[in-house]
Amino acid sequence: VVYFKAQTLGNTITMGGQKFRWLIYFDGLGGEWIFQDAFQATTTNNQWVRLMRGSIRTHDQYVELQHFMAGGYRCGSSLFLGASDLHHNIGAPYAGGGGRWYMNSSFLTVDAGTSTITMDGTNGFASSFTGGNQTYFNVTFQASSNTITSNNFYNGLFKIIPGKIANLTSNSTHTFLGAGNIDGTGLPGFPV
């Protein structure tokens, strides 16, 4: 387990081509972590990256994750994605599915910038995207099966790769703002 703890702004993380192999926690009221190069946290283990308190700035860097969770604590968390390209579940299945993106809307701010989040289900595993009532820019679903929950807003491209399934759960609303657009190809019996 790796803990990043701070209560100050401006803390930087430089990976130098290395990958994290286990659970990663970011925790600190008033803390801020800024990625300086590609941030990779994918293995064959059930790997979670969790923002508990504080802020993460991806600083337009490439990010590879298996699972990411943020929010839910009574103190605020912020996630600033800039123009980053974030990929989930790069060859890292767990017993029951592929990559997960889980945002708990309580006490959480997501600034998606012009980022692209790609939910990948390597080796046929499914992905799960819980947006947490936040606004996203580009989100691409390319796992064989993708479950999309909670109320989400999109200001860029919501894309489903041809031949893949996207299950938008009941009692959730997906709103396309301004330049928001959906791209998907339906199949007989499976319209878009």
C-alpha atoms as a printed R data frame, in Angstrom:
    type eleno elety resid chain resno       x       y       z
1   ATOM     1    CA   VAL     A     1   0.000   0.000   0.000
2   ATOM     2    CA   VAL     A     2   1.255   3.485  -0.892
3   ATOM     3    CA   TYR     A     3  -0.039   6.549   0.983
4   ATOM     4    CA   PHE     A     4   0.450  10.089  -0.274
5   ATOM     5    CA   LYS     A     5  -0.266  12.357   2.702
6   ATOM     6    CA   ALA     A     6   0.042  16.134   2.697
7   ATOM     7    CA   GLN     A     7  -1.763  19.234   3.883
8   ATOM     8    CA   THR     A     8   0.048  21.629   1.561
9   ATOM     9    CA   LEU     A     9  -0.293  22.644  -2.079
10  ATOM    10    CA   GLY     A    10   2.208  21.951  -4.852
11  ATOM    11    CA   ASN     A    11   3.383  18.404  -4.074
12  ATOM    12    CA   THR     A    12   4.653  16.770  -7.279
13  ATOM    13    CA   ILE     A    13   4.858  13.132  -8.349
14  ATOM    14    CA   THR     A    14   7.379  12.032 -10.977
15  ATOM    15    CA   MET     A    15   7.155   8.367 -12.002
16  ATOM    16    CA   GLY     A    16  10.177   8.181 -14.332
17  ATOM    17    CA   GLY     A    17   8.621   5.286 -16.253
18  ATOM    18    CA   GLN     A    18   7.911   3.211 -13.124
19  ATOM    19    CA   LYS     A    19   4.515   1.682 -12.230
20  ATOM    20    CA   PHE     A    20   2.804   1.344  -8.870
21  ATOM    21    CA   ARG     A    21   1.967  -2.249  -8.028
22  ATOM    22    CA   TRP     A    22  -0.514  -2.021  -5.118
23  ATOM    23    CA   LEU     A    23  -3.214   0.142  -3.551
24  ATOM    24    CA   ILE     A    24  -2.597   3.895  -3.639
25  ATOM    25    CA   TYR     A    25  -4.242   6.453  -1.353
26  ATOM    26    CA   PHE     A    26  -4.139  10.251  -1.583
27  ATOM    27    CA   ASP     A    27  -5.187  11.775   1.723
28  ATOM    28    CA   GLY     A    28  -4.749  15.220   3.228
29  ATOM    29    CA   LEU     A    29  -7.115  18.062   3.981
30  ATOM    30    CA   GLY     A    30  -5.723  20.923   1.860
31  ATOM    31    CA   GLY     A    31  -3.199  18.597   0.200
32  ATOM    32    CA   GLU     A    32  -2.495  18.712  -3.534
33  ATOM    33    CA   TRP     A    33  -0.596  16.289  -5.781
34  ATOM    34    CA   ILE     A    34   0.482  17.209  -9.315
35  ATOM    35    CA   PHE     A    35   1.599  14.568 -11.837
36  ATOM    36    CA   GLN     A    36   4.791  15.535 -13.669
37  ATOM    37    CA   ASP     A    37   4.863  12.633 -16.147
38  ATOM    38    CA   ALA     A    38   2.855   9.491 -16.995
39  ATOM    39    CA   PHE     A    39   1.190   8.014 -13.895
40  ATOM    40    CA   GLN     A    40   0.760   4.250 -14.173
41  ATOM    41    CA   ALA     A    41  -0.890   1.992 -11.619
42  ATOM    42    CA   THR     A    42  -1.840  -1.262 -13.321
43  ATOM    43    CA   THR     A    43  -0.966  -4.818 -12.421
44  ATOM    44    CA   THR     A    44  -2.732  -8.152 -12.406
45  ATOM    45    CA   ASN     A    45  -3.891  -7.426  -8.847
46  ATOM    46    CA   ASN     A    46  -7.115  -5.734  -7.771
47  ATOM    47    CA   GLN     A    47  -5.491  -2.277  -7.860
48  ATOM    48    CA   TRP     A    48  -7.362   0.781  -6.586
49  ATOM    49    CA   VAL     A    49  -6.227   4.383  -6.636
50  ATOM    50    CA   ARG     A    50  -8.271   6.358  -4.128
51  ATOM    51    CA   LEU     A    51  -8.546  10.107  -3.591
52  ATOM    52    CA   MET     A    52  -9.777  10.437  -0.026
53  ATOM    53    CA   ARG     A    53  -9.122  14.128   0.757
54  ATOM    54    CA   GLY     A    54  -7.227  16.812  -1.110
55  ATOM    55    CA   SER     A    55  -6.683  17.471  -4.812
56  ATOM    56    CA   ILE     A    56  -5.108  15.591  -7.692
57  ATOM    57    CA   ARG     A    57  -4.001  17.491 -10.792
58  ATOM    58    CA   THR     A    58  -3.122  15.154 -13.652
59  ATOM    59    CA   HIS     A    59  -1.385  18.110 -15.354
60  ATOM    60    CA   ASP     A    60  -2.242  16.919 -18.911
61  ATOM    61    CA   GLN     A    61  -0.256  13.704 -18.322
62  ATOM    62    CA   TYR     A    62  -1.118  10.188 -19.526
63  ATOM    63    CA   VAL     A    63  -2.730   8.114 -16.745
64  ATOM    64    CA   GLU     A    64  -3.163   4.299 -16.643
65  ATOM    65    CA   LEU     A    65  -5.322   2.876 -13.871
66  ATOM    66    CA   GLN     A    66  -7.247  -0.239 -13.087
67  ATOM    67    CA   HIS     A    67  -9.765   1.299 -10.670
68  ATOM    68    CA   PHE     A    68 -10.198   4.862  -9.424
69  ATOM    69    CA   MET     A    69 -12.393   6.083  -6.569
70  ATOM    70    CA   ALA     A    70 -12.884   9.599  -5.185
71  ATOM    71    CA   GLY     A    71 -15.175  11.517  -2.856
72  ATOM    72    CA   GLY     A    72 -17.489  10.601  -0.042
73  ATOM    73    CA   TYR     A    73 -15.561  12.070   2.866
74  ATOM    74    CA   ARG     A    74 -16.974  15.045   4.756
75  ATOM    75    CA   CYS     A    75 -13.986  17.104   3.669
76  ATOM    76    CA   GLY     A    76 -13.669  18.119   0.043
77  ATOM    77    CA   SER     A    77 -11.799  16.331  -2.699
78  ATOM    78    CA   SER     A    78 -10.987  17.761  -6.113
79  ATOM    79    CA   LEU     A    79  -9.869  16.078  -9.302
80  ATOM    80    CA   PHE     A    80  -8.458  18.257 -12.113
81  ATOM    81    CA   LEU     A    81  -7.971  16.268 -15.322
82  ATOM    82    CA   GLY     A    82  -6.790  18.995 -17.735
83  ATOM    83    CA   ALA     A    83  -6.128  17.482 -21.181
84  ATOM    84    CA   SER     A    84  -5.063  14.086 -19.778
85  ATOM    85    CA   ASP     A    85  -5.717  10.782 -21.502
86  ATOM    86    CA   LEU     A    86  -6.878   8.325 -18.798
87  ATOM    87    CA   HIS     A    87  -7.112   4.580 -19.515
88  ATOM    88    CA   HIS     A    88  -8.737   2.083 -17.160
89  ATOM    89    CA   ASN     A    89  -7.963  -1.632 -16.936
90  ATOM    90    CA   ILE     A    90  -4.947  -1.935 -19.197
91  ATOM    91    CA   GLY     A    91  -4.530  -5.716 -19.064
92  ATOM    92    CA   ALA     A    92  -5.483  -5.867 -15.414
93  ATOM    93    CA   PRO     A    93  -8.650  -7.894 -14.838
94  ATOM    94    CA   TYR     A    94  -9.953  -8.684 -11.384
95  ATOM    95    CA   ALA     A    95 -12.314 -11.466 -10.386
96  ATOM    96    CA   GLY     A    96 -15.592  -9.996 -11.580
97  ATOM    97    CA   GLY     A    97 -14.843  -7.343 -14.157
98  ATOM    98    CA   GLY     A    98 -12.577  -4.782 -15.738
99  ATOM    99    CA   GLY     A    99 -11.771  -1.185 -14.896
100 ATOM   100    CA   ARG     A   100 -13.917   0.877 -12.557
101 ATOM   101    CA   TRP     A   101 -14.374   4.643 -12.310
102 ATOM   102    CA   TYR     A   102 -16.303   5.465  -9.145
103 ATOM   103    CA   MET     A   103 -17.011   9.051  -8.139
104 ATOM   104    CA   ASN     A   104 -19.026   9.566  -4.972
105 ATOM   105    CA   SER     A   105 -20.732  12.913  -5.548
106 ATOM   106    CA   SER     A   106 -20.627  13.929  -1.879
107 ATOM   107    CA   PHE     A   107 -17.978  16.579  -1.219
108 ATOM   108    CA   LEU     A   108 -16.290  16.027  -4.601
109 ATOM   109    CA   THR     A   109 -15.446  18.382  -7.465
110 ATOM   110    CA   VAL     A   110 -14.341  17.042 -10.844
111 ATOM   111    CA   ASP     A   111 -12.945  19.463 -13.416
112 ATOM   112    CA   ALA     A   112 -12.672  17.295 -16.529
113 ATOM   113    CA   GLY     A   113 -11.050  19.973 -18.686
114 ATOM   114    CA   THR     A   114 -10.673  18.485 -22.182
115 ATOM   115    CA   SER     A   115  -9.643  15.042 -20.919
116 ATOM   116    CA   THR     A   116 -10.509  11.663 -22.407
117 ATOM   117    CA   ILE     A   117 -11.429   8.759 -20.129
118 ATOM   118    CA   THR     A   118 -11.297   5.345 -21.824
119 ATOM   119    CA   MET     A   119 -12.938   2.390 -20.110
120 ATOM   120    CA   ASP     A   120 -11.178  -0.709 -21.420
121 ATOM   121    CA   GLY     A   121 -12.125  -4.278 -20.682
122 ATOM   122    CA   THR     A   122  -9.023  -6.205 -21.668
123 ATOM   123    CA   ASN     A   123  -9.493  -9.965 -22.062
124 ATOM   124    CA   GLY     A   124 -13.272  -9.614 -22.385
125 ATOM   125    CA   PHE     A   125 -13.864  -8.155 -18.925
126 ATOM   126    CA   ALA     A   126 -16.572  -5.542 -18.326
127 ATOM   127    CA   SER     A   127 -16.113  -1.973 -17.128
128 ATOM   128    CA   SER     A   128 -18.105   0.124 -14.668
129 ATOM   129    CA   PHE     A   129 -18.427   3.924 -14.790
130 ATOM   130    CA   THR     A   130 -20.132   5.742 -11.908
131 ATOM   131    CA   GLY     A   131 -19.772   9.421 -12.730
132 ATOM   132    CA   GLY     A   132 -21.203  10.787  -9.494
133 ATOM   133    CA   ASN     A   133 -23.265  13.689 -10.879
134 ATOM   134    CA   GLN     A   134 -20.141  15.270 -12.406
135 ATOM   135    CA   THR     A   135 -19.418  16.773 -15.831
136 ATOM   136    CA   TYR     A   136 -17.004  14.956 -18.156
137 ATOM   137    CA   PHE     A   137 -15.504  15.811 -21.513
138 ATOM   138    CA   ASN     A   138 -14.701  12.758 -23.683
139 ATOM   139    CA   VAL     A   139 -15.591   9.299 -22.369
140 ATOM   140    CA   THR     A   140 -15.020   6.190 -24.513
141 ATOM   141    CA   PHE     A   141 -16.368   2.734 -23.674
142 ATOM   142    CA   GLN     A   142 -14.483  -0.092 -25.365
143 ATOM   143    CA   ALA     A   143 -14.944  -3.004 -22.964
144 ATOM   144    CA   SER     A   144 -17.122  -5.842 -24.237
145 ATOM   145    CA   SER     A   145 -19.766  -4.732 -21.724
146 ATOM   146    CA   ASN     A   146 -19.942  -1.364 -19.946
147 ATOM   147    CA   THR     A   147 -22.228  -0.394 -17.070
148 ATOM   148    CA   ILE     A   148 -22.827   3.341 -16.679
149 ATOM   149    CA   THR     A   149 -24.539   4.534 -13.500
150 ATOM   150    CA   SER     A   150 -25.499   7.728 -11.672
151 ATOM   151    CA   ASN     A   151 -26.435  11.073 -13.177
152 ATOM   152    CA   ASN     A   152 -23.656  12.243 -15.496
153 ATOM   153    CA   PHE     A   153 -23.070  15.244 -17.724
154 ATOM   154    CA   TYR     A   154 -21.003  15.245 -20.909
155 ATOM   155    CA   ASN     A   155 -19.514  18.276 -22.598
156 ATOM   156    CA   GLY     A   156 -17.560  16.366 -25.252
157 ATOM   157    CA   LEU     A   157 -17.880  12.975 -26.936
158 ATOM   158    CA   PHE     A   158 -19.634  10.005 -25.295
159 ATOM   159    CA   LYS     A   159 -18.421   7.133 -27.484
160 ATOM   160    CA   ILE     A   160 -19.309   3.448 -27.568
161 ATOM   161    CA   ILE     A   161 -16.959   1.399 -29.744
162 ATOM   162    CA   PRO     A   162 -18.868  -0.632 -32.421
163 ATOM   163    CA   GLY     A   163 -19.720  -4.132 -31.253
164 ATOM   164    CA   LYS     A   164 -19.530  -3.203 -27.553
165 ATOM   165    CA   ILE     A   165 -22.461  -2.927 -25.126
166 ATOM   166    CA   ALA     A   166 -23.247   0.066 -22.920
167 ATOM   167    CA   ASN     A   167 -25.813  -0.471 -20.173
168 ATOM   168    CA   LEU     A   168 -27.160   2.815 -18.822
169 ATOM   169    CA   THR     A   169 -28.844   1.913 -15.560
170 ATOM   170    CA   SER     A   170 -32.396   2.908 -14.726
171 ATOM   171    CA   ASN     A   171 -33.055   5.924 -12.503
172 ATOM   172    CA   SER     A   172 -30.046   7.752 -13.904
173 ATOM   173    CA   THR     A   173 -29.957  10.724 -16.256
174 ATOM   174    CA   HIS     A   174 -27.252  11.439 -18.836
175 ATOM   175    CA   THR     A   175 -27.194  15.034 -20.018
176 ATOM   176    CA   PHE     A   176 -25.260  16.317 -23.035
177 ATOM   177    CA   LEU     A   177 -24.208  19.933 -22.654
178 ATOM   178    CA   GLY     A   178 -23.102  22.476 -25.269
179 ATOM   179    CA   ALA     A   179 -20.765  20.492 -27.495
180 ATOM   180    CA   GLY     A   180 -21.800  17.176 -25.917
181 ATOM   181    CA   ASN     A   181 -22.345  14.417 -28.474
182 ATOM   182    CA   ILE     A   182 -22.947  10.657 -28.578
183 ATOM   183    CA   ASP     A   183 -21.178   8.334 -31.006
184 ATOM   184    CA   GLY     A   184 -22.269   4.738 -31.240
185 ATOM   185    CA   THR     A   185 -23.383   2.168 -33.785
186 ATOM   186    CA   GLY     A   186 -26.471   0.153 -32.990
187 ATOM   187    CA   LEU     A   187 -27.135  -3.415 -33.994
188 ATOM   188    CA   PRO     A   188 -30.461  -5.109 -34.781
189 ATOM   189    CA   GLY     A   189 -32.219  -5.442 -31.457
190 ATOM   190    CA   PHE     A   190 -29.624  -3.166 -29.793
191 ATOM   191    CA   PRO     A   191 -30.353   0.390 -30.979
192 ATOM   192    CA   VAL     A   192 -28.427   3.483 -29.873
